[in-house]
Amino acid sequence: MYGQVAEEVGLTWGGRWKMMDLGHVEYHKPGFKLGRSSAR
C-alpha cells in the first residue's frame, strides 16, 4: 500500500528496483537525469 500511494502522487518507489528497498521513495524533478553533467 505504501508503494502504491507513493507512485500515485508521482514518487519513485524502491520496491520496484532490482535490489528492493521497500521503505524508500524518491522525488525527481521533471527532466532530471542521473549521472554527471557533460557541461563541465
Secondary structure, 3 states (H helix, E strand, C coil): CHHHHHHHCCCEEHHHCCCCCCCCEECCCCCCCCCCCCCC
